[in-house]
């Protein structure tokens, strides 16, 4: 009982945290200018926020570029879907990390092509490759965290509240 409750509470916390960060990043178009600048400044260390590569709403860019927006949305979706992904991660076992690393390949290819001048990538490809990586990474990490919580809760014994 404590095992399931602890796991569920951690999952809710992860879902709230990832959702909250995504929502905060999307807020600049509806915030007053001083708050907008503060939110964008908060995300500046993790994203270049180039206006030409960022989603805009009402002519105002959000606090993330297209790729980072996809990654952050993927984090929310990956945490949400982590319950369904348990079978996948259990079947892959220790090889699951290769799927995680493999999810970086489309992201890298989409990034390196334009850098080398081979092709140009658009907002959709940047967002989709970010979404793929973010959802797989969040599902993988959430699964690992929930396994550890369940294992720790089972070692502590039954809930005596």
FENBEL-V197357 format. One record per residue. N is the residue number from 1. RES is the residue in three letters. SS is DSSP state (H for helix, E for strand, - for the rest). OMEGA is omega in radians with two decimals (999 if undefined). NEAR is the number of other ideal C-beta (glycine too) atoms within 12 Angstrom. Layout:
BEGIN
[[N:RES:SS:OMEGA:NEAR] [N:RES:SS:OMEGA:NEAR]]
END
This chain:
BEGIN
[[1:UNK:-:3.12:15] [2:UNK:H:3.13:20] [3:UNK:H:-3.12:23] [4:UNK:H:-3.12:18] [5:UNK:H:3.12:18] [6:UNK:H:3.14:26] [7:UNK:H:-3.13:28] [8:UNK:H:3.14:20] [9:UNK:H:3.11:20] [10:UNK:H:3.12:28] [11:UNK:H:3.10:31] [12:UNK:H:3.12:22] [13:UNK:H:3.11:19] [14:UNK:H:3.13:30] [15:UNK:H:3.12:27] [16:UNK:H:-3.11:17] [17:UNK:H:-3.12:22] [18:UNK:H:3.11:33] [19:UNK:H:3.14:23] [20:UNK:H:3.13:19] [21:UNK:H:3.11:30] [22:UNK:H:3.14:32] [23:UNK:H:3.12:21] [24:UNK:H:-3.14:24] [25:UNK:H:-3.12:37] [26:UNK:H:-3.05:30] [27:UNK:H:-3.03:25] [28:UNK:H:-3.14:34] [29:UNK:H:-3.12:22] [30:UNK:H:-3.13:16] [31:UNK:-:3.00:23] [32:UNK:-:-3.03:13] [33:UNK:H:-3.13:13] [34:UNK:H:3.11:11] [35:UNK:H:3.10:18] [36:UNK:H:-3.14:26] [37:UNK:H:-3.13:18] [38:UNK:H:3.13:17] [39:UNK:H:3.13:29] [40:UNK:H:3.11:32] [41:UNK:H:3.12:16] [42:UNK:H:3.14:21] [43:UNK:H:-3.10:30] [44:UNK:H:3.13:19] [45:UNK:-:-3.10:11] [46:UNK:-:-3.09:19] [47:UNK:-:3.14:30] [48:UNK:-:3.07:21] [49:UNK:-:3.11:31] [50:UNK:-:-3.08:19] [51:UNK:H:3.14:18] [52:UNK:H:-3.13:15] [53:UNK:H:-3.13:28] [54:UNK:E:3.04:31] [55:UNK:E:3.11:33] [56:UNK:E:3.01:22] [57:UNK:E:-3.09:18] [58:UNK:-:3.12:12] [59:UNK:-:-3.11:11] [60:UNK:E:3.14:24] [61:UNK:E:3.01:32] [62:UNK:E:-3.04:36] [63:UNK:E:-3.12:38] [64:UNK:E:3.03:41] [65:UNK:E:-3.13:32] [66:UNK:H:-3.09:35] [67:UNK:H:3.14:38] [68:UNK:H:3.07:38] [69:UNK:H:3.07:37] [70:UNK:H:3.13:40] [71:UNK:H:-3.10:37] [72:UNK:H:3.04:39] [73:UNK:H:3.09:33] [74:UNK:H:3.09:34] [75:UNK:H:3.12:37] [76:UNK:H:-3.13:32] [77:UNK:H:3.13:29] [78:UNK:H:3.09:40] [79:UNK:H:3.14:38] [80:UNK:H:-3.07:25] [81:UNK:-:-3.05:26] [82:UNK:H:3.09:35] [83:UNK:H:3.12:22] [84:UNK:H:-3.10:17] [85:UNK:H:-3.10:30] [86:UNK:H:3.13:22] [87:UNK:H:3.12:15] [88:UNK:H:-3.11:22] [89:UNK:H:3.09:30] [90:UNK:H:-3.14:16] [91:UNK:H:-3.13:13] [92:UNK:H:3.13:20] [93:UNK:H:-3.12:14] [94:UNK:H:3.14:13] [95:UNK:H:3.12:15] [96:UNK:H:3.13:26] [97:UNK:H:3.11:19] [98:UNK:H:3.03:16] [99:UNK:H:3.10:25] [100:UNK:H:3.11:30] [101:UNK:H:3.12:17] [102:UNK:H:3.13:20] [103:UNK:H:3.07:30] [104:UNK:H:-3.07:24] [105:UNK:H:3.12:18] [106:UNK:H:3.11:26] [107:UNK:H:-3.14:33] [108:UNK:H:3.13:21] [109:UNK:H:3.14:22] [110:UNK:H:3.13:31] [111:UNK:H:-3.01:26] [112:UNK:H:3.13:17] [113:UNK:H:3.11:19] [114:UNK:H:3.13:18] [115:UNK:H:3.13:13] [116:UNK:-:3.13:13] [117:UNK:-:-3.12:9] [118:UNK:-:3.11:12] [119:UNK:-:3.06:14] [120:UNK:-:3.10:16] [121:UNK:-:-3.13:29] [122:UNK:-:-3.10:17] [123:UNK:H:-3.11:25] [124:UNK:H:3.14:16] [125:UNK:H:3.11:24] [126:UNK:H:-3.13:35] [127:UNK:H:-3.11:31] [128:UNK:H:3.11:25] [129:UNK:H:3.05:33] [130:UNK:H:3.12:40] [131:UNK:H:3.12:32] [132:UNK:H:-3.14:33] [133:UNK:H:-3.10:38] [134:UNK:H:-3.11:39] [135:UNK:H:3.12:35] [136:UNK:H:-3.14:38] [137:UNK:H:-3.13:35] [138:UNK:H:3.11:39] [139:UNK:H:3.14:38] [140:UNK:H:-3.10:36] [141:UNK:H:3.13:30] [142:UNK:H:3.11:39] [143:UNK:H:3.14:37] [144:UNK:H:3.14:25] [145:UNK:H:-3.12:27] [146:UNK:H:3.05:34] [147:UNK:H:-3.13:26] [148:UNK:H:3.11:18] [149:UNK:H:-3.14:27] [150:UNK:H:3.13:24] [151:UNK:H:3.13:15] [152:UNK:H:-3.14:17] [153:UNK:H:-3.14:23] [154:UNK:H:3.10:18] [155:UNK:H:3.14:13] [156:UNK:H:3.10:16] [157:UNK:-:-3.08:11] [158:UNK:-:3.12:14] [159:UNK:-:-3.09:14] [160:UNK:-:-3.12:7] [161:UNK:-:999:6]]
END
